[in-house]
Amino acid sequence: MTDNTQHLSVTQTAAALGISRQRVLVLVAEGRLPAVKVGSYWVIRADDLEQFAANRAILSIPFDEIEVNRKQED
């Protein structure tokens, strides 16, 4: 089975929003930006970032230009 959900790192999310990595982590800790802990890293679903940005209209670069990681399971 393949999961085509796109995930972004904290660094990618920060770049997309035009904010610092630390601010992304604060938003995650506050529950304002949904994220999932994978090992010692946080990942943000692309759909969640898009919704977060749409609600705040602060995406600093076009969403389709963000390089994302695709989690694939066979």
C-alpha positions, 0 to 999 in steps of 0.5 A: 500500500502506498501513502501519497501524503506529502510531509514537510520538515520544520525547516521547509514549513518555516521557509514556506511561512517566512518565519523561523524554525523556532516559531514553527515549533511554538505553533506546533506546541501551542496546537495551532499548527498540526504536526506529527512527531516521527522519531525526534523530528516533527513533520507537517502534512502539506494539507495542514500547512496549506490550510493553516496558511490559507486561514492566515494568508501568510504563505511567503512562497507559492505552495506548489514551489515547496519541496515536500517529502513523500512518505511511501510504504509498500 
